[in-house]
Amino acid sequence: MNKLPYPVPSDAYIELISQGYSDKERYEKIIAPMMLKKLEQAMGRLIRTKTDTGVITIFDKRIAPGKYPYKFIEFLGYTITSDLSEVEKFIKKITSNKISSINKAFDEQLLIIPEVPRLAKKLTKPTQSRTKNPSQSNNSGFISPRNQKAKLPNPTPSPNRNGKYKNTQPVYKPKSRTRSDLYMERNWLIKFMNEHKNDTDKQADKIVASKLNTSAAIFQNGLNFCHQKAIDYHLVFDTYPYIDDNQKHNFELKKPQSPSDFKVDWL
């Protein structure tokens, strides 16, 4: 290195960040740390590992005992000298060490890779017995149809005595309406028609709610009532007592039917 990597004191950035500092504070807090950082980076290009050796020459008289650069280089672990004979001795020493390490006999045993025993078991195919009735054979090498069925990865489940399946995932079964549920729905239809029978002057067919035996029929008659009365049939969607979300989704697809499309039960 031809000189220490000091920054230019007249740099606009340094003048900006050093405002309010004296000359001594400016050198100690800004200029010297910037120089030491660049110096460490430059010296690190020579020494990469603990076993690396080399000589760094800096042609700068400001590296003197007691000053910042001198203390910093010693702190990094370098030996500082201005005597050329000491440098020659150091070069001869590291050169002889490298030659001796190169000429050192290499142990060829280090190249031998030890064998690792195999722990995997050998797979052997079972031999089938040539008996007349293979299903009754007790040969250990033969798999009977009953055992073969039991060893399938995903055997077809079979019910037990109680009619239940074992080791099967629960299957969703939609809830069915009971008599009390139908009674509640019929009451809803009667109440709904009584509340909206005077909304318009148009006439609607009278429906016998007691003869409606399914939820779909009750819901459909509510839609038809709204259609004949010329009122918004979405009132049925908003007030109907659904059993679950699945039924609500299915009933939302229904639409009112004309009198020719459905059968009306007269009073």
C-alpha positions as CSV (number, residue, x, y, z in Angstrom):
1,M,0.0,0.0,0.0
2,N,1.4,3.4,-1.0
3,K,-0.3,5.2,1.9
4,L,-3.0,4.8,4.6
5,P,-6.5,5.0,3.2
6,Y,-7.5,8.3,4.8
7,P,-10.6,9.9,3.3
8,V,-10.4,13.4,1.7
9,P,-11.1,15.9,4.5
10,S,-12.7,18.4,2.1
11,D,-15.4,15.8,1.0
12,A,-18.9,17.3,1.2
13,Y,-20.2,14.3,3.1
14,I,-17.5,14.5,5.8
15,E,-18.0,18.2,6.2
16,L,-21.8,17.6,6.6
17,I,-21.5,14.9,9.3
18,S,-18.6,16.7,11.2
19,Q,-20.4,20.0,11.7
20,G,-20.0,21.3,15.2
21,Y,-16.9,19.2,15.9
22,S,-13.4,20.5,16.6
23,D,-10.5,19.4,14.5
24,K,-9.5,16.8,17.1
25,E,-13.0,15.5,17.5
26,R,-13.4,15.4,13.7
27,Y,-10.3,13.2,13.4
28,E,-11.0,10.9,16.3
29,K,-14.7,10.3,15.6
30,I,-15.0,10.5,11.8
31,I,-11.8,10.4,9.8
32,A,-9.8,7.9,11.8
33,P,-12.6,5.3,12.1
34,M,-13.2,5.5,8.3
35,M,-9.5,5.0,7.6
36,L,-9.1,2.0,10.0
37,K,-12.2,0.3,8.5
38,K,-10.7,0.5,5.0
39,L,-7.3,-0.6,6.3
40,E,-8.8,-3.7,7.9
41,Q,-10.6,-4.6,4.8
42,A,-7.4,-4.3,2.7
43,M,-5.3,-6.3,5.1
44,G,-8.1,-9.0,5.3
45,R,-7.5,-9.8,1.6
46,L,-4.2,-11.3,2.5
47,I,-5.1,-13.2,5.7
48,R,-8.2,-15.4,5.2
49,T,-7.7,-18.2,7.6
50,K,-5.6,-18.8,10.8
51,T,-2.9,-20.7,8.9
52,D,-2.4,-18.0,6.2
53,T,0.9,-16.0,6.3
54,G,2.2,-13.1,4.4
55,V,3.8,-9.7,4.4
56,I,2.0,-6.4,4.1
57,T,4.1,-3.3,3.1
58,I,2.7,0.2,3.8
59,F,4.8,3.1,2.6
60,D,3.5,5.7,5.0
61,K,5.5,7.4,7.8
62,R,2.3,8.0,9.9
63,I,2.5,4.4,11.2
64,A,4.5,5.3,14.4
65,P,4.3,3.9,17.9
66,G,1.5,5.5,20.0
67,K,-0.6,6.6,17.0
68,Y,-4.0,5.2,15.9
69,P,-2.8,3.1,12.9
70,Y,0.1,1.5,14.9
71,K,-2.2,0.5,17.8
72,F,-4.9,-0.8,15.5
73,I,-2.5,-3.0,13.5
74,E,-1.0,-4.5,16.6
75,F,-4.5,-5.1,17.9
76,L,-5.3,-7.2,14.8
77,G,-2.3,-9.5,15.7
78,Y,0.2,-8.3,13.1
79,T,4.0,-7.8,13.9
80,I,5.1,-4.3,12.8
81,T,8.8,-3.8,11.8
82,S,10.8,-1.4,9.7
83,D,13.9,-3.6,9.6
84,L,14.3,-5.3,6.2
85,S,16.4,-8.2,7.6
86,E,13.5,-9.2,9.9
87,V,11.2,-9.4,6.9
88,E,13.8,-11.6,5.1
89,K,14.0,-14.0,8.0
90,F,10.2,-14.2,8.3
91,I,9.9,-15.1,4.5
92,K,12.6,-17.8,4.8
93,K,10.8,-19.3,7.8
94,I,7.4,-19.5,6.3
95,T,8.9,-20.8,3.0
96,S,10.7,-23.7,4.8
97,N,7.6,-24.6,6.7
98,K,5.5,-24.8,3.5
99,I,8.2,-27.0,1.8
100,S,8.3,-29.4,4.7
101,S,4.5,-29.7,4.8
102,I,4.5,-30.4,1.1
103,N,7.2,-33.1,1.3
104,K,5.5,-34.8,4.3
105,A,4.5,-38.4,3.5
106,F,0.8,-38.8,3.1
107,D,-1.0,-41.6,4.9
108,E,-2.7,-43.7,2.2
109,Q,-4.9,-45.4,4.9
110,L,-6.9,-42.3,5.0
111,L,-8.1,-43.0,1.5
112,I,-9.7,-46.3,2.4
113,I,-13.4,-46.0,2.9
114,P,-14.8,-48.5,5.4
115,E,-17.5,-50.9,4.3
116,V,-20.9,-50.3,5.8
117,P,-22.9,-53.6,6.4
118,R,-26.3,-53.7,4.8
119,L,-29.2,-53.9,7.2
120,A,-31.9,-54.3,4.6
121,K,-33.5,-57.7,4.5
122,K,-33.6,-59.7,1.3
123,L,-37.1,-59.9,-0.2
124,T,-38.1,-63.4,-1.3
125,K,-41.2,-64.2,-3.2
126,P,-43.4,-66.8,-1.6
127,T,-43.7,-70.1,-3.5
128,Q,-47.2,-71.4,-4.0
129,S,-48.1,-74.9,-3.1
130,R,-49.2,-77.2,-5.8
131,T,-51.9,-78.9,-3.8
132,K,-55.3,-79.8,-5.3
133,N,-57.1,-77.5,-2.9
134,P,-54.9,-74.5,-2.3
135,S,-57.4,-72.8,0.2
136,Q,-56.8,-75.7,2.6
137,S,-53.0,-75.7,2.4
138,N,-51.0,-74.9,5.5
139,N,-47.8,-74.3,3.7
140,S,-46.0,-71.2,5.1
141,G,-44.9,-70.0,1.7
142,F,-48.5,-70.0,0.3
143,I,-51.0,-67.2,0.9
144,S,-54.5,-68.4,1.1
145,P,-57.3,-66.2,-0.4
146,R,-58.6,-65.4,3.1
147,N,-55.1,-64.2,4.3
148,Q,-54.5,-62.5,1.0
149,K,-57.7,-60.5,1.4
150,A,-56.7,-59.5,5.0
151,K,-53.3,-58.2,3.8
152,L,-54.7,-55.8,1.2
153,P,-53.5,-52.2,1.9
154,N,-57.1,-50.9,1.9
155,P,-59.5,-53.8,2.4
156,T,-63.2,-53.4,1.8
157,P,-64.9,-52.9,5.1
158,S,-67.5,-55.4,6.2
159,P,-70.2,-54.9,8.8
160,N,-70.1,-56.8,12.1
161,R,-73.0,-58.5,13.8
162,N,-74.6,-55.2,14.8
163,G,-74.4,-53.9,11.3
164,K,-71.7,-51.3,12.1
165,Y,-68.5,-50.8,10.1
166,K,-65.1,-50.8,11.8
167,N,-62.1,-48.6,10.9
168,T,-64.1,-46.4,8.6
169,Q,-64.4,-42.7,8.5
170,P,-67.8,-41.1,9.5
171,V,-70.0,-40.4,6.6
172,Y,-72.4,-37.4,6.7
173,K,-76.0,-38.5,6.8
174,P,-78.6,-35.7,6.4
175,K,-81.0,-35.4,9.2
176,S,-84.6,-36.5,8.5
177,R,-87.7,-34.7,9.5
178,T,-89.8,-36.1,12.3
179,R,-93.6,-35.7,12.9
180,S,-93.0,-32.8,15.2
181,D,-90.9,-31.1,12.5
182,L,-93.6,-31.5,9.9
183,Y,-96.2,-30.2,12.4
184,M,-94.0,-27.1,13.0
185,E,-93.6,-26.6,9.2
186,R,-97.3,-26.9,8.6
187,N,-98.0,-24.4,11.3
188,W,-95.5,-22.1,9.7
189,L,-97.3,-22.3,6.3
190,I,-100.7,-21.6,7.9
191,K,-99.3,-18.7,9.8
192,F,-97.5,-17.4,6.8
193,M,-100.6,-17.5,4.6
194,N,-102.7,-15.8,7.3
195,E,-100.2,-13.0,7.7
196,H,-100.0,-12.2,3.9
197,K,-103.5,-13.1,2.6
198,N,-104.5,-9.4,2.7
199,D,-101.3,-8.0,1.2
200,T,-102.9,-7.8,-2.3
201,D,-106.4,-8.1,-3.8
202,K,-105.5,-11.1,-5.9
203,Q,-106.9,-14.5,-4.9
204,A,-104.8,-17.6,-4.1
205,D,-105.9,-21.2,-4.0
206,K,-106.6,-22.6,-0.5
207,I,-104.2,-25.3,0.6
208,V,-104.8,-28.1,3.1
209,A,-101.5,-28.0,5.1
210,S,-102.3,-31.3,6.9
211,K,-102.1,-33.2,3.6
212,L,-98.6,-32.0,2.9
213,N,-96.2,-34.8,4.1
214,T,-92.8,-33.5,2.9
215,S,-90.8,-30.4,3.6
216,A,-90.3,-29.8,-0.1
217,A,-94.1,-29.8,-0.7
218,I,-94.6,-27.3,2.2
219,F,-91.9,-25.1,0.9
220,Q,-93.1,-25.3,-2.7
221,N,-96.7,-24.4,-1.7
222,G,-95.4,-21.4,0.1
223,L,-93.7,-20.2,-3.0
224,N,-96.8,-20.8,-5.1
225,F,-99.0,-18.9,-2.6
226,C,-96.7,-15.9,-3.0
227,H,-96.7,-16.2,-6.8
228,Q,-100.6,-16.2,-6.9
229,K,-100.8,-13.3,-4.5
230,A,-98.2,-11.3,-6.5
231,I,-96.0,-10.7,-3.5
232,D,-92.3,-11.2,-3.1
233,Y,-91.7,-14.9,-2.7
234,H,-88.3,-14.3,-1.1
235,L,-90.3,-13.9,2.1
236,V,-90.5,-17.7,2.1
237,F,-86.7,-18.0,1.9
238,D,-86.3,-15.6,4.8
239,T,-88.9,-17.1,7.2
240,Y,-88.9,-20.9,6.5
241,P,-87.6,-23.0,9.4
242,Y,-84.7,-24.9,7.7
243,I,-83.4,-28.0,9.3
244,D,-79.7,-27.3,8.3
245,D,-77.6,-25.3,5.8
246,N,-77.7,-28.2,3.3
247,Q,-81.5,-28.0,3.1
248,K,-81.4,-24.3,2.9
249,H,-79.0,-24.4,-0.1
250,N,-81.2,-27.0,-1.9
251,F,-84.5,-25.0,-1.3
252,E,-82.9,-21.8,-2.5
253,L,-82.9,-23.3,-6.0
254,K,-86.7,-23.7,-6.1
255,K,-89.0,-21.3,-7.9
256,P,-92.8,-20.7,-7.9
257,Q,-94.8,-23.0,-10.2
258,S,-97.9,-22.1,-12.3
259,P,-101.2,-23.7,-11.5
260,S,-100.8,-26.1,-14.3
261,D,-97.5,-27.4,-12.9
262,F,-98.7,-28.5,-9.5
263,K,-101.7,-30.1,-7.9
264,V,-103.7,-28.0,-5.5
265,D,-105.5,-29.6,-2.5
266,W,-108.8,-27.8,-2.1
267,L,-110.4,-27.3,1.3
